[in-house]
């Protein structure tokens, strides 16, 4: 008999650790064939004021981290390759507002996980600039999202107001209510169980332990959805100050 969990993820498309976290989460769940997992992704903006057209990644990292930029990139790339993330062609630090609008649209169709995976791949493996609406429209079509909805969301001079409001609301909830300071950030819950929080790109076994704990507690009487403070120590993550 299968058991079910919901994994809510707060993430930014400009965060390389979020890509690593996605791969580790998928790896963990693949090793738990008796568990059905709903994965839902929400926006966390590391920089609302990033250049609208994005900027070359080496320039962006040098500007923020100075001489430590190469070491930062090497740590992320080295960790990612152990999990099948190659970072084969990482060229851009994107402005991710439009990308999050696409993810919000995909979430309405139950495809926010697939949207994040596709956008991470475009950005980090194919060298695409996901600040570009045309790149995002292409991804949306590959996901099978309705063309009319894609054009309304991203095809005009202004972004779809309702979807943009969802992005802003997600960002506010993460920062103000959940006190999330870095991403990726995961909430794992089953039914009325208390949500179990994990911060950072944790190893697969840590995700599995959290899922097992949530399933064990799923029959408890408490219906609180407050995140547990007993999550694992932080994995690799990005904050508004930088990535570690």
C-alpha positions as CSV (number, residue, x, y, z in Angstrom):
1,X,0.0,0.0,0.0
2,X,1.5,3.3,-1.1
3,X,1.9,6.3,1.2
4,X,1.7,9.9,0.1
5,X,3.6,13.1,1.0
6,X,3.6,16.6,-0.3
7,X,6.9,18.4,-0.7
8,X,6.7,22.2,-0.9
9,X,9.9,23.8,-2.2
10,X,10.9,27.5,-2.0
11,X,13.5,28.1,-4.6
12,X,15.1,30.7,-6.9
13,X,16.0,29.8,-10.5
14,X,19.2,31.8,-10.0
15,X,20.3,29.5,-7.2
16,X,22.6,26.7,-8.4
17,X,22.1,24.8,-5.1
18,X,18.4,24.7,-5.9
19,X,19.2,22.6,-9.0
20,X,21.4,20.3,-6.9
21,X,18.6,20.1,-4.4
22,X,16.0,19.1,-7.0
23,X,18.3,16.2,-8.2
24,X,18.9,15.0,-4.6
25,X,15.2,15.2,-3.8
26,X,14.4,13.1,-6.9
27,X,17.1,10.6,-6.1
28,X,15.8,10.2,-2.6
29,X,12.2,9.6,-3.7
30,X,13.3,7.2,-6.4
31,X,14.7,5.1,-3.6
32,X,11.3,5.0,-1.9
33,X,9.0,3.2,-4.4
34,X,6.2,2.9,-1.9
35,X,5.9,6.6,-1.5
36,X,3.8,8.8,-3.8
37,X,5.1,12.4,-3.7
38,X,3.5,15.6,-4.8
39,X,6.2,18.2,-5.5
40,X,5.2,21.8,-5.6
41,X,7.6,24.7,-6.2
42,X,7.2,28.3,-5.1
43,X,9.1,31.5,-5.6
44,X,11.8,32.9,-3.4
45,X,13.6,35.9,-5.1
46,X,17.2,36.3,-4.1
47,X,17.3,39.7,-6.0
48,X,14.3,41.5,-7.1
49,X,16.5,44.2,-8.6
50,X,18.7,42.0,-10.8
51,X,19.4,43.5,-14.3
52,X,16.2,42.8,-16.4
53,X,18.2,41.2,-19.2
54,X,20.5,39.2,-16.8
55,X,24.3,39.4,-16.8
56,X,27.2,37.1,-17.6
57,X,27.7,34.8,-14.6
58,X,31.5,35.4,-14.3
59,X,30.9,39.2,-14.2
60,X,28.1,38.8,-11.7
61,X,30.1,36.6,-9.3
62,X,33.2,38.7,-9.5
63,X,31.1,41.8,-8.7
64,X,29.6,40.1,-5.7
65,X,32.4,37.9,-4.3
66,X,35.6,39.4,-5.8
67,X,38.6,37.0,-5.8
68,X,36.6,34.2,-4.1
69,X,34.3,33.8,-7.1
70,X,36.2,30.9,-8.7
71,X,36.3,28.9,-5.5
72,X,32.5,29.4,-5.0
73,X,31.8,28.1,-8.5
74,X,34.1,25.1,-8.1
75,X,32.4,24.1,-4.9
76,X,28.9,24.2,-6.4
77,X,30.0,22.5,-9.6
78,X,32.0,19.8,-7.8
79,X,29.0,18.9,-5.5
80,X,26.6,19.0,-8.4
81,X,28.5,16.5,-10.5
82,X,28.2,13.9,-7.8
83,X,24.5,14.1,-8.3
84,X,24.3,14.2,-12.1
85,X,24.3,18.0,-12.4
86,X,27.0,18.8,-14.8
87,X,26.8,22.7,-15.0
88,X,28.0,22.0,-18.6
89,X,27.3,25.5,-19.9
90,X,26.5,28.0,-17.1
91,X,26.7,31.5,-18.7
92,X,24.1,33.7,-17.2
93,X,22.9,35.1,-13.9
94,X,19.3,35.6,-14.8
95,X,16.7,38.0,-13.6
96,X,14.2,35.3,-12.5
97,X,10.9,37.2,-12.2
98,X,9.6,36.1,-15.6
99,X,10.8,32.6,-14.9
100,X,8.9,32.4,-11.7
101,X,5.8,33.6,-13.5
102,X,6.2,30.6,-15.9
103,X,6.6,28.3,-12.9
104,X,3.4,29.8,-11.3
105,X,1.5,29.1,-14.6
106,X,2.9,25.6,-14.7
107,X,1.8,25.0,-11.1
108,X,-1.8,25.6,-12.1
109,X,-1.3,22.6,-14.4
110,X,0.5,20.5,-11.9
111,X,3.8,20.9,-13.6
112,X,5.9,23.2,-11.3
113,X,8.5,20.5,-10.6
114,X,8.9,19.8,-14.3
115,X,9.1,23.6,-15.0
116,X,11.9,24.1,-12.5
117,X,13.8,21.1,-13.8
118,X,13.5,22.4,-17.4
119,X,14.5,25.9,-16.5
120,X,17.5,24.7,-14.4
121,X,18.6,22.6,-17.4
122,X,18.3,25.5,-19.8
123,X,20.2,27.8,-17.5
124,X,23.0,25.6,-16.2
125,X,23.4,22.9,-18.9
126,X,22.5,24.7,-22.2
127,X,23.8,28.2,-21.5
128,X,20.4,29.8,-22.1
129,X,19.4,33.2,-20.6
130,X,16.2,32.5,-18.8
131,X,15.6,36.2,-18.4
132,X,14.5,36.1,-22.0
133,X,10.7,35.7,-22.5
134,X,11.3,33.8,-25.8
135,X,13.4,31.2,-24.0
136,X,10.6,30.9,-21.4
137,X,7.9,30.5,-24.0
138,X,9.9,27.7,-25.6
139,X,10.1,25.9,-22.3
140,X,6.4,26.4,-21.7
141,X,5.6,24.8,-25.0
142,X,7.9,21.9,-24.3
143,X,5.9,21.4,-21.0
144,X,2.7,21.3,-23.0
145,X,1.2,24.5,-21.4
146,X,-1.6,26.1,-23.4
147,X,-0.3,28.6,-25.9
148,X,-3.0,31.2,-25.1
149,X,-2.1,31.1,-21.4
150,X,1.6,31.3,-22.2
151,X,1.1,34.4,-24.4
152,X,-1.1,36.0,-21.7
153,X,1.6,35.3,-19.1
154,X,4.8,36.2,-21.0
155,X,4.0,37.2,-24.5
156,X,3.1,40.9,-24.0
157,X,4.7,44.0,-22.8
158,X,3.6,43.3,-19.2
159,X,3.5,40.1,-17.2
160,X,0.2,38.6,-16.2
161,X,-0.9,40.4,-13.1
162,X,-2.4,37.5,-11.3
163,X,0.6,35.2,-11.8
164,X,3.0,38.0,-10.8
165,X,1.0,38.5,-7.6
166,X,1.3,34.8,-6.9
167,X,5.1,35.1,-7.2
168,X,5.1,38.1,-4.9
169,X,2.9,36.4,-2.4
170,X,5.1,33.2,-2.3
171,X,8.2,35.4,-1.8
172,X,6.5,37.2,1.1
173,X,5.2,34.0,2.8
174,X,8.7,32.5,2.6
175,X,10.5,35.5,4.0
176,X,8.0,37.0,6.4
177,X,6.0,34.0,7.7
178,X,8.3,31.1,7.4
179,X,11.4,33.1,8.1
180,X,13.3,31.4,5.2
181,X,16.7,33.0,4.9
182,X,18.1,30.8,2.1
183,X,17.1,28.4,-0.6
184,X,16.4,25.7,-1.5
185,X,14.0,25.3,1.4
186,X,11.7,22.2,1.7
187,X,8.6,21.5,3.7
188,X,7.6,17.8,3.8
189,X,4.1,16.9,5.0
190,X,1.6,14.0,4.9
191,X,-2.0,14.7,5.6
192,X,-2.5,16.7,8.7
193,X,1.0,16.0,10.0
194,X,3.3,18.8,11.1
195,X,5.4,19.9,8.2
196,X,9.1,19.0,8.5
197,X,11.5,21.6,7.3
198,X,14.8,21.1,5.6
199,X,17.1,23.9,4.5
200,X,19.6,23.6,1.8
201,X,20.5,20.9,-0.8
202,X,20.5,18.0,1.6
203,X,21.9,14.5,0.7
204,X,19.3,12.0,-0.4
205,X,19.4,10.0,2.8
206,X,18.4,13.1,4.8
207,X,15.4,13.6,2.6
208,X,14.5,9.9,3.0
209,X,14.8,10.2,6.8
210,X,12.5,13.2,6.8
211,X,9.9,11.5,4.7
212,X,9.9,8.5,6.9
213,X,9.5,10.6,10.0
214,X,6.6,12.5,8.5
215,X,4.9,9.3,7.5
216,X,5.3,7.9,10.9
217,X,3.8,11.0,12.5
218,X,1.0,11.3,9.9
219,X,-1.5,9.7,12.2
220,X,-0.8,12.0,15.1
221,X,-3.7,14.1,16.4
222,X,-2.1,17.5,15.8
223,X,-3.3,19.3,12.7
224,X,-0.8,22.1,12.9
225,X,1.0,23.0,9.7
226,X,3.7,24.9,11.4
227,X,7.1,23.8,10.2
228,X,9.1,21.7,12.6
229,X,12.3,23.3,13.9
230,X,14.0,20.0,14.1
231,X,15.1,19.8,10.5
232,X,18.6,18.8,9.5
233,X,21.6,21.1,9.5
234,X,21.8,23.3,6.4
235,X,23.1,21.9,3.1
236,X,24.5,24.0,0.4
237,X,22.2,27.1,-0.2
238,X,22.0,30.6,-1.5
239,X,20.9,33.6,0.5
240,X,20.4,37.2,-0.5
241,X,24.0,37.8,0.5
242,X,25.5,34.9,-1.6
243,X,25.9,31.2,-1.9
244,X,27.8,28.8,0.4
